[in-house]
């Protein structure tokens, strides 16, 4: 994912790099150990992706808010919009389209790389998966990049065009849209990919990050509720958390759910569809707030650990390449007749995939991403 946001006027918080590194490790861990019961229940990749969305919502919104005065009051809306899109394209497109070009070139010789390329070229992988109810072995992880690109297309108009007093109500409505969609889609009996993959199904995480950016930019717009109201909200969130988490526990391929809320068509409870994601978001927002605060803590110190920060620095490339590395490493293990689905072979598989993904990400950063990033200096928001 293009989470290494380095826009003009944006502060740099080293701990956020460590948070990105943690998120991408969580994604890799689940993709390798996907059949391990604790992983099935906890779904670390799901949490990692949501954390990336929160980070993107926060950082992108902050960039837009910082440049809102120039766009709105300075009469430079088109300039700010154009610079935003150019800088995003410079950061995201080079290795994304280079990777797709390599995969397309290899497709005649590697099964699973063929077909549906137009969807991926247009950043529509999430809708392709939902419409066809399919998870691609090689390309499935690209759905998150599609969600982010769709977010980038729409979000500048929300932040730059709405009147200042409408920003907070608009963000709250955006956050509410995702659980409402997931609940409606569950009631309609749509497949799980339609519940989870469309852009609007993830705007609670993106919107929560944006809300955090708005609070730092316009704190006077926020009025904290009373102590008793906060207690009632916490109690309700706790109950929803319990109800939602029990919809995750899988036994013999079926979700253990409250019977009258069960959706057999999706294998997921209505409560789980409504709450999973949204109830986890405040916790993820808290992690981001710890990392950007001026106070020191053990968690912030851990996120500032140099190896974790370096991994976070190249997390976009790591995320983009890791699924392809997994597939090709698995092919190599099969050729060498090394078991990799359980036991020591599975652990060795994780280590090799991690090393290959890390090497690919650092080489990509050194020779492709960093040189392209230098081009962003030519496109500044302030003329």
KAJOHU-V185259 format. One record per backbone hydrogen bond with DSSP energy under -1.0 kcal/mol. CO is the residue of the C=O (numbers start at 1). NH is the residue of the N-H. If there is no record, write none. Layout:
BEGIN
co/nh
CO/NH
CO/NH
END
This chain:
BEGIN
co/nh
1/3
3/5
7/10
13/16
14/18
15/19
16/20
17/21
18/22
19/23
20/24
21/25
22/26
23/27
24/28
25/29
26/30
27/31
28/32
29/33
33/36
36/40
37/41
38/42
39/43
43/47
44/48
45/49
46/50
47/51
48/52
49/53
50/54
51/55
52/56
53/57
54/58
55/59
56/60
57/61
58/62
59/63
60/64
61/65
62/66
63/67
67/71
68/72
69/73
69/74
70/76
76/80
77/81
78/82
79/83
80/84
81/85
82/86
83/87
84/88
85/89
86/90
87/91
88/92
89/93
92/96
93/97
94/98
95/99
96/100
97/101
98/102
99/103
100/104
101/105
102/106
106/109
106/110
110/113
116/120
117/121
118/122
119/124
120/123
124/128
125/129
126/130
127/131
128/132
129/133
129/134
136/140
139/142
140/143
141/144
142/146
143/147
144/148
145/149
146/150
147/151
148/152
149/153
150/154
151/155
154/157
155/159
156/160
157/161
158/162
163/166
164/167
166/170
167/171
168/172
169/173
170/174
171/175
172/176
173/177
176/180
177/181
178/182
179/183
180/184
181/185
182/186
183/187
184/188
185/190
186/189
191/195
192/196
193/197
198/201
199/202
202/206
203/207
204/208
205/209
206/210
207/211
208/212
209/213
210/214
211/215
212/216
213/217
214/218
218/221
219/222
226/230
227/231
228/232
229/233
230/234
231/235
232/236
233/237
234/238
235/239
236/240
237/241
238/242
239/243
240/244
241/245
242/246
245/248
249/256
251/254
254/251
258/261
259/262
261/270
263/266
263/267
263/268
269/273
270/274
271/275
272/276
275/279
277/281
280/284
281/285
282/286
283/287
284/288
285/289
286/290
287/291
288/292
297/301
298/302
299/303
300/304
302/305
305/309
306/310
307/311
308/312
309/313
310/314
312/315
314/318
315/319
316/320
317/321
318/322
321/325
322/326
323/327
324/328
325/329
326/330
327/331
328/332
329/333
330/334
331/335
332/336
333/338
343/347
344/348
345/349
346/350
347/351
348/352
349/353
350/354
351/355
352/356
353/357
354/358
355/359
356/360
357/361
358/362
359/363
360/364
361/365
362/366
363/367
364/368
364/369
365/370
368/372
369/373
370/374
372/375
373/376
374/377
375/378
376/379
END
